[in-house]
Amino acid sequence: MNPLSRKLLVPVLLLVAAWAVWQSVVFVDETELVVVTNFGELVAVYDQTGEPAEGESDASTTNTLYNDRGWHFKLPWQSVRRFDRRLRVFDPPAREMVTYSRPQNSVSEVGGNLTVSCYVCWQIPPTASRENLSRASEGFDDRPVVRFLRTARTPEGAEARLDNLVRSKLGIEVSKVQLSDLVNVPADPAADKPRPDAIREIGRKITDSLGGLEQEAGIQVVDVEIKRLNLPEGNRSAVYARQKSERQRIANKYRSEGKAEAVKITSQAARESEALLSEAYAKAQATRGEGEAAATETYAAAYARDPELFQLLRALEAYETMLGKQTTLILSADSKLFKTFTEGTPARPAVPARVGSGE
């Protein structure tokens, strides 16, 4: 081997050694579940978190806990499959479903179609056992991540399976519930008999029914909830038109009731107004009559004291009535009216200060 080949061989060997070391190291993050295979055969499974089992304390399980997080080693040609162990949210497309219809001639007998949207929270759970399980291949069959790898293989495959299961179970549960139970708001929980929430009850039943997926496919369904109820696209216009006509009928009813009440109030106010005006007019006429009587009495007493003054005043009132701004009179020189305008009123004898006063 020439010197040049020896110089190149050393770096190549170092690179191959570095590559082999790099390919032999497996780092398991706390959010991951890792499966190591050797040409398709399971070699190692790192899916234990080291958390105490239910009812156990950290002190009582110190010797039995095994934590797979951290650095591990494998052969360079062995493959690594990583799975996220965190909670995932699957949002399947909305589906049209039929609600329950009661027999005829009963209350709320008509069911209806609804477009139901839901979401599914699921995850690949870690190994249920908290003991340091054997690394032998025969001990891998009970691992959830192994069952997941052999059945669903990928998160997309798991969600496709969940879509089919949730759709069928959701359709069954919705068909058992009336439309009015789904759209009505539940009663106050503080009441004596609160009305059950049908939507949450459906989600709880579906979640319980999917509990067997963990043993079948390594999929743990944490929660299923209905997030939206809507009318099918083909029914919306008809339903909206019916709702509009119903609201219009109610509005017309309120308007007619308001108009009837307004007429009633207006009629009552008119009657009260007529009564008040009649009473006021009667009082005014009585007061006016009393005033005119008192004025007539006063005029009579004054005229009795001086008849000539009375005649003069009556004549002046007559002149005021007859004469206007555009009136033209032709009078003789010996006319009493002419003498009144030219000579004034004649002198009259003195009249006692009071008449009929007793003095």
Phi, psi and omega in degrees: 000127182286163182299324180296319180295320178295323178294324179281332183293322182297310177298322180297316178297321178296319179295318179296320178295318179295320178295319180295318178296317181296319180284347181267354183257132176237121176256125181256115177281158182291345179263007187239155166240129189239136176237129178253128180236151177240096183055046177090349180262134181294133179244316181209149177228123179247094185220021179251137185260347182079013179277145180295147175288166182297129180089358179250154177253166179298322183293324183282346184241018184298322184275346184252344182287145175226126182252117182275356181287143178119204185270139175220168184233151178212176174282149186300327184273358179281145184265155181237128174246127182248138179229139179281124181267000180285165181291133179245148178246119179255126183245088182289159179295153180293146181234146176274129183226160183251131178273174185285142175242127177285165175300161182295161179062031175232165182290138179054048185283341187268128173273197180190159178271140178224147170264115188253128174247139179218172173225153182235125174260122182216167179200166171266111186285154173288176180298132182294326181286140179258010180269163177282091185290158179293147178271006179291150185296330180289348178268005184268347188294332182271002180281130179302321182293330177290317177297323178295317180297323184279339183252294183278324178071315182226160175301325179295319177295322178295320181289328175296320178292319177296324180300313180295316183292313182294321180298315181292315181291324178294320177297321179295315183291320179294325180292347179268353186244141177285155180299321181296329179287336181276327186262345179280147179281133180294159182288171179295127179300338180283351180289166182296316180232081181295145180283131182294148179274105185294325183294313178293327179294322177297314179299320180294319180295319180294319178300316179294323182289338180266011181295334181286350180295335180294322179280332182275314188229007180070026180247121178258113178273113183276319184200144172231125182224145172275126183254340182204140172239132182216162177278148174299151184301322182289339182263350188295315183297317180294318180294318179296322178295319178294319177296321180295316179295323178294317177294325178294321178296316179295319179296318178297322177298314179296321179295316180296319177296321178294319179295318178298318178294323179295319177297319179298314180293319180296318180295316179297318178295322179295318178297315179295323178294316178298319179296316179295318179295319179297316179296318179294320180296320179297317178295321180295317179296319178297316180295318179297320178296317177299318180295318179294324177296316179295322179294318179298318178298319180293317177299318182297318179295320180291319181291329178293330179289327184213089181298323180296323176296321178299315180296320180296315181296320178296321179294318179296321177297322178293319177298320180296324180288320184283319188271134175233188181291331183254015183274137177239124180247142173246109185242150175278164184290332181264014179288138180298322180294319179295318179295325179295319180290326186266320185257343183085184181280144179291156179291142182241150179293159179296145181244140178304152184298320183229143178242129178070021180268353179094000181262000000 
